[in-house]
Amino acid sequence: MAPMKLERMLSMKGGKDESSYVNNSQAQAQHARSMLHLLTETLDGVRLSSPPEYSPANFVVADLGCSCGSNTIHMVDVIIKHMTKRYEAAGFDSPPEFSAFFSDLPSNDFNTLFQLLPPYGGSSMEECLASDSHRSYFVAGVPGSFYRRLFPAKSVDVFYSAFSLHWLSQVPEVVLDKRSTAYNKGKIFIHGANESAAIAYKKQFQSDLAGFLRSRSNEMKPGGSMFLVCLGRTCVDPTDQGGAGLLFGTHFQDAWDDLVQEGLITSEKRDNFNIPVYAPSLEDFKEVVEADGSFAINKLEVFKGGSPLVVNHPEDAAEIGRALANSCRSVSGVLVDAHIGEDLSDELFSRVASRATSQAKELLDQLQFFHIVASLSLSY
């Protein structure tokens, strides 16, 4: 899928229905909370700036790949409260004015996100009307790809990006080219694919990350910091995508094969669909940061996040099956709908749920995500 085409359509599933991102991002919230100590370490390294004469200082936070749920709002709130306490502890008469930029691709459901913001925040109209919360920062939405420039030069103090950088700007062209050794025949993801396909995905990831770093190095204020979290893997072999591989390369893959075998889609239709996700190893990530040279690595590690499945009744196989299908659909449903239409998409995810239900216990035991966690600051 060409970069501009993917950029115009890729998003987490909007709205508030059962398979929406809003209702299927509890695991991301849990994983983010488990890393708060690493985030606060990064924030403690951010330079506190005095206000220029005649005007208050402006402290700017940007969440890149914010999506449309409440997780981004919570994390921005954590960042701003922590920085406020730092300013107070340092003896500043008053903290700066804070601005928060929520950035994602133009197809992101910004409407749902903005409805969740204080003082409006609430999942229903009644909750919004009853809310008495307030917001201590100014807000703006910034549509665009974070693989390019999004902000003016030297304007952002803290960049935060969680669970987004594993999404590529495009599916590598050679992966969809029948003439190429990297052609990913019979598969919709690189988990278990041939070596050439995996190398193509790795190159795309590293090219994208290099563009991300170039852009942020121009946009970050001196003394600023960046905290990044993306899906990662512990295996050296890129064809073993770990938790991402189990999410997209097992029951999801088998459901596509079901549609082919039942004559609902052609094998060519399946083969022309690939998930634009790459879970890097620590070395994959480190190579790009060091080659770019703009950022010093304060911390770079693999962090065990846990399961992406949040269920109320772990003994209920059907609930686990639905949770896996909804988890897949909340992040890939928009792409699937565009490729085969909503009716066939319903069929596909119904089969994902059915297959996952039959393997529920194994899923809960085996489906674990690891994340690459990076704390970076300008090296000059």
Buried (B, 14 or more C-beta within 10 A) or exposed (E): BEBEEBBEBBBBBBBBEEBBBBBBBBBBBBBBEBBEEBBBBBBEEBEBBEBEEEEEBBBBBBBBBBBBBBBBBBBBBBBBEBBBEBBEEEEBEEBBBBBBBBBBBBBBBBEBBBBBBBEBBBBEEEEBEEEEEEBEBEBEBBEBBBBEBBBEEEBBBBBBBBBBBBBBBBBBEBBBEEEBEBBBEBBBBBBBBBEBBBBBBBBBBBBBBBBBBBBBBBBBBEEBBBBBBBBBBEEEEBBBBBBBBBBBBBBBBEBBBBBBEEEBBEBEBBBBBBBBBBBBBBEBBBBBBEEBEBBEBBEBEBBEBBBBBBBEEEEBBEBBBBBBBBBBBBBBBBBBBBBBEEEBBBBBBBBBBBBBBEBBEEBBEEBBBBBBBBBBBBEE
